[in-house]
Amino acid sequence: MPRKRPGLWHNLQRSLLLRMGGAIAAIALLAVLGMAVSGLVAESTQGSGEAINKAGSLRMQSWHMTSLYLAASGQTGDRERAAMSTAIRAFDATLESEAIHAMLPRFGDNTLASTWRQTHQVWRASVRPRFLAFAAGGSPAQAPAARTALLEEMTRFVATINTLVQQMEQTTEAKILVMRLVLGVALVLTVVVVMLTIHLIHFRFVQPLKKLLALATSVGQGDLSVRTDHTGEDELGQLGRAFNLMGADLSKLYADLEDRVQQKTAELTRSNQSLELLYHSIARLHGAPPGKEVYLALLRDIEQVLQLGHGLICLGEHGGSTGVAVASTMEAGDSNPCEQAECLWCHGSDQTRTSLHTGFQRRLTLPLADAGRQYGVLILEVPEGRQLESWQVQLLEALSRHIGVAIGAERRIEQNRRVSLLEERAVIARELHDSLAQSLAYMRIQVSRLQTMVRAPDLRAEAEQALADLREGMSSAYRQLRELLTTFRLKMEGQDLTSALHQTVAEFAERGGLEVRLDLALEGCLLSPNEEIHILHVVREALSNVLNHARASRAEVRLACLAAGEVEVTVEDDGGGIVKSPDVHHYGMTIMEERARTLAGAVRFDPRPEGGTRVTLRFRPASRRNGPAQPLRRLENS
């Protein structure tokens, strides 16, 4: 069936704007109606006063013509008759005037029209013919009875005219009364409609709108539980339903946002705890050599943050059947996987795995490995009914990798210490061989010569010379031993080449009262420990020669990394110079030459044009022998 269209009343109930528009239209309609009625009444009463005046003048004209008629006699002249004719024409003109006809109804019949027709008939049938005959020259009635009859007739005629005038006045007053009634009714209806409109606007528009505004303010302040009860069919009712729907949606959205915020807060808290755990774990692992205390603290942190059971760190060779529990928070009654005959918990796999231990007890096993090898496993007990999330497993895998890296780094450091110790021992042996061994060999030769010379009395002078050479060799050997001990002590105290050179320069400057300047520009040249020791020995030997033989007042030590990738060591002084003669054996110069050959370089002893000696050692470091030279930046240190 076709849907029935809603009626006007239904539309008014559903539309507040339509009701307000209808009220305003009613007010306008009443105003127009009142003005229209007033206009019509005013239009209909226009000329009523003139008509009443004219109708009233008919009475006077009737008595005027009667007086002219009664005053006439046989000697009445033309003037009286002319006056009668004029009065008759005036009466006709007044009775037939437009003003009087305008008041008569155009359609239908009423009392006013009947009275006018009666007056018009009496005038035309009785009164006018008598007065017209007199005006035409007839003689007036002289008998008393005739005169009395005339007066009675005129009295009745004037009474008829008087009735006509009264009816005209009543008609006019009736129109005015109708206008007053219409205007009064329109005014009352207008006031009623205005009051209803005000009531409608106040209770159906202003109050609901104020409530909605107050509710909107509450929503703006965060109270999303407020609802409006104005949910009718009109526009504000629809707005109220929309407001309630919006409040419900905002409540759901806000609740969803709160859930998301709580979820994100939980995730951030979890991430913060994870990062804090990683930070403290890395700080513990790399801040000190990893040991039992570090591992125990790490296991306790994991148990506390991730709410896991006891844990154990087991180390051993990958693929082996045994392991060592270096740290464990397990209780005494718990079984230790590392104590089992087959340590499959430790080295069965290099992947993270979860396995069933006893009953419903589960254990999570994570490998402890770096990029090169696996050192053991991290075993953690998972509480019953607890399911690890992916981020927790990832965090544990990251921790296990850091533990493996720390273990691998500590083992590499220990291995490097051993290599460094062996290398340092080899350097010491080489230094002793290059210095003390040669000096002792020389003194051995001198002692053999001295033994031969003692048996021959004629070789006394040569024996004394051999003794002098032996004494000088012993002094040189003692000095070299002190230099070696000083150099090794500097190295063993943990100083690098720069610190050792500064200390050496300060030592010789204090010992000899010299001004020794140090200029270093070795940035970019990587030297091995062996090369650093040889450079330090060459510098100390050169400064020792300056102090013992040069009689200088100032010296300068320069170390530079040349553009070709070579290292140049220069020691200059302003003394008397060193002369290398065949009859004088210079142990220091020989040792410096041997050290230069060990470094695959060369040493030169040149006199300075300004006076003094320049010792220059140049070699290519082992780190630069197979690679191209790199551009270097010079550093000035004094």
C-alpha positions in Angstrom: 0.0 0.0 0.0 1.2 3.5 -0.8 2.5 5.3 2.2 0.1 7.9 3.6 1.5 11.4 3.4 1.7 13.2 6.8 -0.9 15.9 7.5 -0.4 19.5 8.5 -0.8 18.8 12.2 1.8 16.0 12.1 4.2 18.4 10.2 3.6 21.1 12.9 4.4 18.5 15.6 7.6 17.6 13.9 8.8 21.0 12.9 9.5 23.8 15.5 10.4 26.2 12.7 7.1 25.4 11.0 5.2 26.2 14.3 7.1 29.4 14.8 6.6 30.3 11.2 2.9 29.5 11.5 2.6 31.7 14.6 4.3 34.6 12.9 2.1 34.0 9.8 -1.0 34.0 12.1 0.1 37.3 13.6 0.7 38.8 10.2 -2.7 37.4 9.0 -4.5 39.0 11.9 -2.8 42.3 11.4 -3.6 42.2 7.7 -7.2 41.1 8.4 -7.7 44.0 10.9 -6.2 46.5 8.5 -8.4 45.1 5.7 -11.6 45.3 7.7 -10.7 48.8 8.9 -10.1 49.8 5.3 -13.4 48.3 4.1 -15.4 49.9 6.9 -13.7 53.2 6.4 -14.4 52.9 2.7 -18.0 51.9 3.3 -18.5 54.8 5.8 -16.9 57.3 3.6 -19.7 59.9 2.8 -22.0 58.7 5.4 -21.9 62.0 7.2 -22.7 63.9 4.1 -25.6 61.5 3.4 -27.0 61.9 6.9 -26.7 65.7 6.6 -28.5 65.7 3.3 -31.2 63.3 4.6 -31.6 65.6 7.6 -31.9 68.6 5.3 -34.9 67.0 3.7 -36.9 67.6 6.8 -36.1 71.3 6.7 -36.8 71.5 3.0 -40.2 69.8 3.6 -41.3 72.3 6.2 -39.9 75.1 4.1 -42.1 74.1 1.1 -45.0 73.6 3.5 -44.5 77.1 4.9 -44.4 78.5 1.3 -47.6 76.7 0.4 -49.5 77.7 3.6 -48.4 81.3 3.3 -49.7 81.6 -0.2 -53.0 83.4 -1.0 -54.9 84.4 -3.9 -52.6 87.3 -4.5 -49.4 85.1 -4.4 -47.1 86.2 -7.1 -44.5 84.7 -9.3 -41.8 85.1 -6.8 -43.4 82.8 -4.3 -44.1 80.3 -7.0 -40.5 80.5 -8.3 -39.3 79.8 -4.8 -41.5 76.8 -4.6 -40.1 75.5 -7.9 -36.6 76.0 -6.5 -37.4 74.2 -3.3 -39.0 71.3 -5.2 -35.8 70.9 -7.4 -33.6 71.1 -4.3 -35.6 68.4 -2.6 -35.4 66.2 -5.7 -31.7 66.8 -5.9 -31.1 66.0 -2.3 -33.3 62.9 -2.3 -31.6 61.6 -5.4 -28.1 62.7 -4.4 -25.1 60.3 -4.7 -24.3 60.4 -1.0 -27.7 59.0 -0.1 -27.6 56.4 -2.8 -24.1 55.4 -1.7 -25.5 54.4 1.7 -28.3 52.3 0.2 -27.4 48.6 -0.3 -26.5 47.6 -3.8 -27.8 44.1 -3.5 -30.7 42.7 -1.6 -33.2 44.7 0.5 -33.2 46.0 4.0 -35.0 48.6 6.2 -33.0 51.5 5.0 -33.8 50.8 1.4 -37.5 50.3 2.2 -37.7 53.6 4.1 -36.0 55.4 1.3 -38.3 53.9 -1.2 -41.3 54.8 1.0 -40.0 58.4 1.3 -39.4 58.5 -2.4 -42.9 57.2 -3.1 -44.7 59.6 -0.8 -42.7 62.4 -2.2 -43.4 61.5 -5.8 -47.0 60.4 -5.3 -48.4 62.9 -2.9 -46.3 65.8 -1.7 -44.4 66.7 -4.9 -47.5 66.9 -7.1 -49.3 69.3 -4.7 -46.3 71.6 -4.4 -45.6 71.3 -8.1 -49.2 72.3 -8.9 -48.8 75.4 -6.7 -45.6 76.3 -8.4 -47.2 75.9 -11.8 -49.8 78.6 -10.9 -52.5 76.6 -9.0 -54.2 78.2 -6.1 -53.3 76.9 -2.6 -55.8 75.4 -0.3 -57.5 77.9 1.9 -59.9 75.8 3.8 -58.9 75.0 7.4 -59.5 71.3 7.0 -57.4 71.2 3.9 -54.6 73.0 5.6 -54.9 70.8 8.6 -54.8 67.7 6.4 -51.7 69.1 4.7 -49.9 69.6 8.0 -50.8 66.1 9.1 -49.5 64.7 5.8 -46.3 66.7 6.0 -45.9 65.6 9.6 -46.1 62.0 8.5 -43.7 62.7 5.6 -41.2 64.4 7.8 -41.5 61.5 10.3 -40.7 59.2 7.4 -37.7 61.3 6.5 -36.7 61.3 10.2 -36.9 57.5 10.2 -34.7 57.5 7.1 -32.1 59.7 8.8 -32.2 57.5 12.0 -31.7 54.4 9.9 -28.8 55.9 8.1 -27.2 56.8 11.4 -27.8 53.3 12.7 -26.3 51.8 9.5 -23.2 53.9 9.9 -23.0 53.1 13.6 -23.4 49.4 12.8 -20.5 49.5 10.4 -18.4 51.3 12.9 -19.4 48.7 15.5 -18.5 45.9 13.2 -15.1 47.5 12.6 -14.6 47.8 16.3 -15.6 44.2 16.9 -13.3 43.0 14.1 -10.4 45.1 15.4 -11.0 43.9 19.0 -11.2 40.3 18.0 -8.0 40.7 15.8 -6.2 42.4 18.7 -7.2 39.7 21.2 -6.3 37.0 18.7 -3.0 38.7 18.0 -2.2 39.0 21.7 -3.1 35.3 22.2 -1.0 34.2 19.2 1.9 36.4 20.5 1.7 34.9 23.9 1.5 31.4 22.5 4.5 32.3 20.3 6.5 33.6 23.3 5.5 30.5 25.2 6.6 28.3 22.3 9.9 30.1 21.9 10.6 30.1 25.6 9.7 26.5 26.4 10.3 24.8 23.1 13.3 26.7 21.9 15.1 28.9 24.5 15.0 26.4 27.4 16.0 23.3 25.4 18.7 25.4 23.7 20.0 26.6 27.1 20.1 23.0 28.4 21.9 21.8 25.3 24.4 24.7 25.7 24.9 23.7 29.4 25.3 20.0 28.4 27.8 21.0 25.6 29.8 23.0 28.2 29.8 19.9 30.5 31.0 17.8 27.6 33.7 20.4 26.9 34.8 20.1 30.5 35.2 16.3 30.1 31.9 15.0 31.4 30.8 12.7 28.7 28.0 11.0 30.7 25.5 13.9 30.3 22.4 13.3 28.2 19.4 15.5 27.3 15.8 14.5 27.7 14.6 16.8 24.9 14.3 14.2 22.1 11.1 15.1 20.4 10.2 15.2 16.7 11.1 18.8 16.1 14.4 20.2 15.1 15.7 20.7 18.7 14.5 17.2 19.5 16.5 15.8 16.6 19.4 17.9 17.8 19.0 16.4 21.2 19.0 12.9 19.8 22.1 13.8 17.8 23.7 15.2 20.9 23.0 12.0 22.9 24.3 10.0 20.0 27.4 12.2 19.9 27.9 11.8 23.6 27.6 8.1 23.4 30.0 7.9 20.5 32.4 10.3 22.3 32.2 8.1 25.5 33.0 5.0 23.5 35.8 6.8 21.6 37.2 8.2 24.9 37.0 4.8 26.5 38.7 3.3 23.5 41.3 6.1 23.7 41.8 5.4 27.4 42.3 1.8 26.7 44.8 2.6 24.0 46.6 5.0 26.3 46.7 2.4 29.0 47.9 -0.1 26.5 50.6 2.3 25.1 51.5 3.2 28.6 51.9 -0.4 29.5 54.0 -0.9 26.3 56.1 2.1 27.1 56.6 0.9 30.7 57.5 -2.5 29.4 59.9 -1.0 26.9 61.4 1.2 29.6 61.8 -1.8 31.8 63.3 -3.7 28.9 65.7 -0.9 28.0 66.6 -0.4 31.7 67.3 -4.2 32.0 69.4 -4.1 28.9 71.3 -1.0 30.0 72.1 -2.3 33.5 72.9 -5.7 32.0 75.3 -4.2 29.4 76.8 -1.9 32.1 77.4 -4.9 34.4 78.8 -7.1 31.6 81.1 -4.5 30.1 81.9 -2.5 33.2 83.9 -5.2 34.8 85.1 -8.7 33.8 82.0 -10.9 33.9 82.0 -13.3 36.9 79.7 -15.0 39.3 78.5 -11.8 41.0 77.7 -10.1 37.6 75.9 -13.2 36.4 73.8 -13.6 39.6 72.8 -9.9 39.5 71.8 -10.3 35.9 69.7 -13.4 36.6 67.9 -11.7 39.5 67.1 -8.7 37.3 65.7 -11.0 34.6 63.5 -12.9 37.2 62.2 -9.6 38.7 61.5 -7.7 35.4 60.1 -10.6 33.4 58.5 -12.5 36.4 60.3 -15.7 35.5 61.5 -18.6 37.7 65.0 -19.4 38.7 67.8 -19.2 36.2 71.2 -20.7 35.4 74.2 -19.8 33.3 76.1 -22.9 32.1 79.4 -22.6 30.2 81.2 -25.3 28.3 82.6 -26.3 24.9 80.1 -26.3 22.1 79.0 -29.9 21.3 80.5 -31.2 24.5 78.8 -33.4 27.0 79.6 -31.5 30.2 79.3 -28.0 31.4 80.0 -25.8 34.4 77.2 -23.8 36.1 79.0 -20.4 36.7 75.9 -18.8 38.3 72.6 -20.1 39.4 69.6 -18.9 41.4 68.0 -22.3 41.5 67.2 -23.8 44.9 69.0 -26.7 46.4 66.3 -29.3 45.5 66.2 -28.3 41.8 68.0 -30.4 39.3 71.0 -28.8 37.7 71.2 -29.5 33.9 75.0 -29.0 34.0 75.4 -31.8 36.5 73.7 -34.4 34.2 75.7 -37.1 32.5 74.8 -35.7 29.1 74.7 -31.9 29.1 72.2 -31.7 26.3 70.6 -28.7 28.0 73.8 -26.7 27.4 75.0 -27.7 24.0 72.2 -29.7 22.3 71.4 -26.8 20.0 72.4 -23.2 19.2 68.8 -22.0 18.9 66.3 -20.7 21.5 64.0 -23.5 22.6 61.4 -24.3 25.3 61.4 -27.8 26.8 59.4 -29.7 29.4 61.3 -30.5 32.5 59.1 -32.3 35.1 55.4 -32.3 35.2 54.2 -28.9 34.0 57.5 -27.2 34.7 59.0 -25.7 31.5 62.5 -24.4 30.9 63.6 -21.9 28.3 67.1 -22.4 26.9 69.0 -19.6 25.1 72.5 -20.0 23.6 75.3 -17.7 24.9 77.3 -17.0 21.7 78.9 -14.3 19.7 79.6 -14.1 16.0 82.3 -16.7 16.2 81.3 -19.5 18.7 79.0 -20.6 21.4 80.2 -20.6 25.0 77.2 -22.0 26.8 73.5 -21.5 27.5 71.1 -19.4 29.6 68.5 -21.6 31.2 65.3 -20.0 32.7 62.4 -21.7 34.4 58.9 -20.6 33.1 56.2 -20.6 35.8 53.2 -22.9 35.3 50.5 -21.3 33.2 52.8 -18.5 32.0 53.1 -17.9 28.3 56.0 -15.8 27.2 55.3 -13.0 24.7 57.4 -12.4 21.7 59.0 -9.3 23.0 60.1 -11.1 26.2 61.7 -13.9 24.1 63.4 -11.2 21.9 64.6 -9.4 25.1 66.0 -12.6 26.5 67.7 -13.4 23.2 69.3 -10.0 23.1 70.5 -10.4 26.7 71.9 -13.9 25.9 73.7 -12.4 22.9 75.2 -9.6 25.1 76.3 -12.2 27.6 77.9 -14.3 24.8 79.6 -11.2 23.4 80.9 -10.2 26.9 82.2 -13.7 27.5 83.9 -13.8 24.1 85.4 -10.3 24.6 86.7 -11.3 28.0 88.3 -14.4 26.5 89.8 -12.4 23.7 91.1 -9.9 26.1 92.7 -12.6 28.2 94.2 -14.1 25.0 95.5 -10.7 23.9 97.1 -10.3 27.4 98.9 -13.6 27.0 100.0 -12.6 23.5 101.1 -9.2 24.8 103.0 -10.8 27.6 104.8 -13.2 25.3 105.6 -10.4 22.9 106.9 -8.2 25.7 109.1 -11.1 26.9 110.4 -11.5 23.4 111.1 -7.7 23.2 113.0 -7.9 26.5 115.0 -10.9 25.3 115.8 -9.0 22.1 116.8 -5.9 24.0 119.1 -7.8 26.3 120.6 -9.6 23.3 121.1 -6.4 21.4 122.7 -4.5 24.3 123.9 -6.4 27.3 124.7 -9.6 25.4 127.0 -7.7 23.0 128.6 -5.8 25.8 129.2 -8.9 27.8 130.6 -10.6 24.7 133.0 -7.7 24.1 134.0 -7.8 27.8 134.6 -11.6 27.4 136.9 -11.0 24.5 138.8 -8.3 26.6 139.0 -10.7 29.5 140.6 -13.4 27.2 143.1 -10.8 25.9 143.8 -9.7 29.5 144.5 -13.3 30.5 147.0 -13.6 27.7 148.7 -10.3 28.5 149.1 -11.1 32.2 151.3 -14.0 31.3 153.6 -11.8 29.3 155.4 -9.1 31.4 156.2 -7.0 28.3 152.6 -6.5 27.5 151.9 -4.4 30.6 150.8 -1.4 28.6 148.4 -3.3 26.5 147.0 -5.0 29.6 146.3 -1.6 31.2 144.6 -0.6 28.0 142.5 -3.8 28.0 141.6 -3.1 31.6 140.5 0.4 30.7 138.4 -1.0 27.8 136.9 -3.6 30.1 136.1 -0.9 32.7 134.5 1.3 30.0 132.5 -1.7 28.7 131.3 -2.6 32.1 130.2 1.0 32.6 128.4 1.0 29.3 126.7 -2.3 30.1 125.6 -1.0 33.5 124.3 2.2 31.9 122.5 0.2 29.2 121.0 -2.0 31.9 119.7 1.0 33.8 118.3 2.4 30.5 116.5 -0.9 29.8 115.1 -1.1 33.3 113.9 2.4 33.1 112.3 1.8 29.7 110.7 -1.4 30.8 109.4 0.2 34.0 107.8 3.0 31.9 106.1 0.4 29.7 104.9 -1.7 32.5 103.3 1.2 34.3 100.8 1.4 31.5 102.0 4.5 29.7 102.0 4.9 26.0 104.8 6.2 23.8 103.8 9.8 24.1 103.8 9.7 27.9 107.0 7.8 28.0 108.7 10.3 25.7 107.5 13.2 27.9 108.8 11.5 31.0 112.1 10.8 29.3 112.6 14.3 28.1 111.8 15.6 31.6 114.2 13.1 33.1 117.2 14.1 30.9 116.4 17.8 31.2 116.5 17.5 35.0 119.6 15.3 35.0 121.7 17.5 32.7 120.2 20.9 33.2 119.3 21.0 29.6 116.4 22.6 27.8 114.9 19.7 25.9 112.0 20.4 23.5 109.6 17.7 22.3 107.6 17.9 19.1 105.3 15.0 18.2 103.2 14.5 15.0 102.5 10.8 14.9 98.8 11.0 14.3 97.8 8.4 11.6 100.8 6.2 12.2 100.0 3.0 14.0 103.0 1.6 15.9 103.4 -1.8 17.4 104.7 -2.2 21.0 108.1 -3.4 19.6 108.4 -0.4 17.4 107.5 2.0 20.3 110.2 0.3 22.5 112.9 0.7 19.8 112.0 4.4 19.3 112.1 5.0 23.0 115.5 3.3 23.3 116.9 5.3 20.3 115.7 8.6 21.8 117.1 7.8 25.3 120.4 6.6 23.8 120.7 9.8 21.7 119.8 12.0 24.7 122.3 10.0 26.8 125.0 10.8 24.3 124.0 14.5 24.3 124.2 14.5 28.1 127.5 12.6 28.4 129.5 13.7 25.4 128.0 16.8 23.6 128.3 19.4 26.3 125.2 21.0 24.9 122.8 23.6 26.5 119.6 22.7 24.6 118.3 19.7 22.6 115.2 19.0 20.5 113.3 15.7 19.9 111.0 15.4 17.0 108.8 12.6 15.8 106.8 12.9 12.6 104.8 10.7 10.3 105.8 11.6 6.8 103.5 11.8 3.8 105.1 8.7 2.4 104.0 6.7 5.4 107.4 6.6 7.1 108.2 7.6 10.7 111.1 10.0 11.2 112.7 10.4 14.6 115.2 13.3 15.0 117.3 14.3 18.0 119.4 17.5 17.7 121.7 19.3 20.1 123.8 22.5 20.0 126.9 20.9 21.6 130.4 20.1 20.3 129.3 17.1 18.2 130.2 13.5 18.2 133.1 12.3 16.1 133.0 8.6 15.1 136.6 7.4 14.8 137.9 3.9 14.2 140.0 3.8 17.4 137.0 4.6 19.6 134.3 2.1 20.1 130.8 3.9 20.4 128.5 1.3 21.9 125.5 3.7 21.8 125.8 4.5 18.1 126.2 0.7 17.4 123.1 -0.1 19.4 121.1 2.6 17.6 122.2 1.2 14.2 121.2 -2.3 15.2 117.8 -1.0 16.4 117.3 0.8 13.1 118.1 -2.4 11.2 115.6 -4.3 13.4 113.0 -1.7 12.4 113.9 -2.2 8.7 115.1 1.4 8.6 118.3 3.5 8.8 119.9 5.9 11.3 122.2 8.8 10.4 124.6 10.9 12.5 125.1 14.3 10.9 126.7 17.4 12.1 124.4 20.5 12.3 125.5 23.6 10.3 124.9 25.7 13.4 126.9 23.3 15.6 126.0 20.2 17.3 124.8 16.8 16.1 121.6 15.6 14.4 120.6 11.9 14.9 117.9 10.8 12.4 116.1 7.5 12.4 113.7 6.8 9.6 111.7 3.6 9.0 108.3 2.4 7.7 106.0 0.9 10.3 104.8 -2.6 9.9 101.2 -1.3 9.6 102.2 0.8 6.5 104.4 -1.6 4.7 101.5 -3.2 2.8 99.2 -0.2 2.4 99.3 3.2 0.8 100.3 6.2 2.7 97.5 8.4 4.1 97.5 12.2 4.5 98.5 13.2 8.0 97.8 16.2 10.2 100.7 17.6 12.2 100.3 18.1 16.0 102.5 20.4 17.9 103.3 19.3 21.5 105.9 20.9 23.5 
